[in-house]
Amino acid sequence: MTAITPLEFIHKKGIFGDHHKKNEVDLLRFSEVKNLTIIQLVQYKKSKISINDIKIENLEIPIQSSNVKSNKETRILWSAPRTWLILSSKENIIKTIKKNCDEAEFAITDISHSRAIIQIQGNQAKEVLKKGSPINFNEFDVNKCVSTTFHGITIIIDSISSHPETFNLLVLRSFGESFYHHITDAALEFGYVGV
Amino acid sequence: MLEIKCPYCGKRSQNEFSYGGDASVKRPELGKEISDKDWDDFIYNRKNPRGKHSEFWHHIAGCRQWFKVLRSTATHEIFKTAKIDEEL
């Protein structure tokens, strides 16, 4: 039995929108990010452990708001005070986290199946996001993340790369289809490729 | 549209926030006998001032933290924001 991804029935492959006379390489690319493990890590209020002493996959845990620490397989996103999201393509990441973070000090929750992740890539990606989100994208660099809204839907934007601009957009699974409609509709004027 | 400075995330647009009521209202002490009027004042009665007003706000689409805001109800100017356990 295979798992059904949140956008299984809505994400379509092909070229859409205003793509005439444009090079396909220059178009925006939308894809569904699958098979990522998402772990929410919350440090209990009573915990007195210094977060600086903890490393996961050799990554420090970001203390400043909106910061991300990353390597090839794992990204640690600052989500709120004493709260982080860990996204990893490693299957046994939860074991690694539990090994490094004492469960008496931290709440460790696997929320992999409660989020849909859309990746948007291309040099117009920020222009698409600007249409529905109030964040100042001129000051939004690589390895920054932000929790905000897009047309009223709460999303987390994780900036992966700047050449080309690449963002992972995390949204609650139940909002996934609605958000997909909003974001692809906003991208029509630029033309996009569903991959 | 207001721009509100969340003590944790920095300046963000108002549509990421949710208003949470008057921050000057104190809940009567637990286990202490109180009059109906005091309970009424805590639950229902508000001052509705014109000018500076301390308020609770919730960064509901961001870090999901509650914090305090000192705002003018006449001009919507925001003078100060503070964490929930800090004084405005």
Interface residues (C-beta under 8 A of the other chain):
Chain A: S65 S66 S79 A80 P81 T83 P134 I135 V146 S147 T148 T149 G152 T154
Chain B: M1 Y8 C9 G10 R12 S13 N15 E16 I60 A61 G62 C63 R64 Q65
